[in-house]
Amino acid sequence: MGEAMEFVPYNNGFSKLALFENKHIVIEKQNHEDSWFEEEIDVDLKWSFALNRVLHKGTSEFQDIALLDTKHFGKVLVIDGKMQSAEFDEFIYHECLIHPALLCHPNPKTMFIMGGGEGSAAREALRHRSLEKVVMSDIDQEVVDFCKTHLTANHEAFLNMKLDLVINDAKAELEERQEKYDIIVGDLADPVEGGPCYQLYTKSFYEDILKPKLNNKGIFVTQAGPAGVFTHKEVFSSIYNTIKQVFKYVRAYTAHVPSFADTWGWVIASDYPLSIEAGKMDKKIGERIEGELLYLNGASFVASTILNKTVAKTLKNETHVYAEDNARFIHGHGIAFRI
């Protein structure tokens, strides 16, 4: 993987180090003071945190990659200038993405993960004793190799014999496979028009490709972008409404992820009723999962499905449906790619 760096001087004595050609990542430094990572959340809002050092950086065929050692969040994976996950709180995002669908299913044996090259989604899935096979399809070999090497928490997951890692476009891989799955997971970039993952959020994809690959009582779950009071209209409400056109039972849920500086959203769906009851979920967690979850329990998941008035009203009234020719994108957190 190659790398591109450029120093841009400031009049105030700071210097800006652009790690990548797109210059989304900047590190500011003055004398011997801390260096900082800076990410633009909106045109007039930036999110910064202090660094110990840049551990690794590079460029793949598809995107720019960096691993930063931060003072507050530990190791942080950054792709195309956007925070993907942080060592100290990535468990929130990945527990919420993976465990609810598996716990709602009566006896899950197989899973297909679209994206997920970081390995954290597979790591959480492989904690379920009932799973016999986890297929993970990510398009970027270099990101996968980078994460295998540098994200030590996921080393065991990548070596697990139950994991079938495929380097391919997830849409093509899912379409080509003859087998069906109990759980299908979307751990992908947000549906930005012209972006690499937009087609995997459309009604036609869900209807014609994804849903036919689910077994009876199968469940689909996807990350659905920022879901805060000010950000939920970017992609969250449209993803929810699109999935509602395809599946009979659909629930949205949210959690605050500190390193994202926002509330994040997920959508779970099935044509079979979703059993969401705190006591039953706690019982299943104890019976099915190896080790202890750090964030999720039955009560917290039930609570996460109760949305605040503003967000709930938007989801109820949303009319936009993702199709091949009608992307909707509002500037802000939605530019953050989830890989």
C-alpha positions, 0 to 999 in steps of 0.5 A, a space after each residue: 500500500 502506498 502513502 501520500 503526505 503533505 505538510 501545509 503551514 499555518 500562519 499561527 505556527 501550527 502545521 497541517 499534515 495531510 495523510 491522504 490525497 483527499 486531505 480528510 485527515 489532518 494532524 495539527 502540531 505546534 512545537 512539542 504539544 500534542 498532535 490531533 486528529 480532526 474530522 469534519 462532521 459538518 461544514 461548521 462542525 469538527 471533531 478532534 482528539 489528541 494523538 500519541 502517534 500514527 501507527 500505520 497508514 496506506 492506500 488500497 485500490 479503493 480507499 485510504 487507510 490509517 491506524 491512529 493511537 489516540 489518547 482518549 479512544 485507544 487505537 482508531 481505524 480511519 478509512 477515507 478520513 472517517 472514523 470507522 471504529 475505536 478500540 475503547 468503544 467499538 464493542 458498542 457498535 458491533 454488539 448492537 449490529 450482531 447480537 440482536 438478530 442472532 438472539 431473535 432467531 430461534 436457532 441460528 446456524 449460518 450467517 452472511 456478513 456484507 462488508 465487515 473487513 475490520 473483522 469485529 462483526 465476525 468476532 462477535 458472531 463467532 461467540 455464538 455457540 450455535 453458529 456453524 458457518 460465517 461468510 464474510 464478503 468484503 471487496 478490499 483485500 488490502 483493508 482486510 490484510 491491514 486489519 488482520 495485521 494491526 487489529 489484534 483483538 480480531 486475530 482469533 476471529 480471522 483464524 477461526 475455522 467457521 469463518 469463510 472470508 471472501 474477497 469480493 463485492 458483497 452483492 455479487 457474492 450473495 447473488 452467486 451463492 446457492 446456499 441460504 442463511 439464517 442471518 444476513 448482516 450489512 456492515 457497509 458504507 452508508 448509501 452515498 450516491 455514487 459510493 461503493 455500497 449504495 446499490 446494497 441499500 436499494 429496494 430492488 437489492 433487498 427484494 430480489 437478491 437479499 431476501 431470497 437468500 434468507 432461510 425460513 425465519 431468517 433475519 436481516 440486520 444492517 447498520 443504518 448510519 447516524 440516528 441523532 436528533 440532528 442527523 437521523 434524516 441523512 440516511 437512517 430514516 430512508 434505510 428504515 423506510 426502504 426495508 419496510 417496503 420489503 419485510 413484514 416485521 421491521 424495527 429500528 434501534 439506536 445507541 450512543 457511540 462516544 467516538 462517533 460523537 453521535 447516536 448510531 442506528 441499526 435496522 432489523 427485519 424479518 417476515 417472521 415476528 421478532 421476539 424482543 423481550 428482555 428476560 428471554 434475551 438475557 436467558 439466551 445471552 447466557 446460554 448461547 454466547 461465549 464470554 460476557 457482553 460489555 454493552 448489550 443485555 435484554 433491557 438495554 436492547 428493548 430500551 434501544 428500540 424506543 426512539 425519541 419523539 423527533 426520530 420516531 415521528 420522522 420514521 413514521 412519516 418517511 416516504 423516501 425509498 432507496 432505488 437505483 436512481 433516487 439517492 438522498 444525501 444530506 451533508 454531515 455525518 452521512 459522509 462517514 463510510 462504515 466498512 
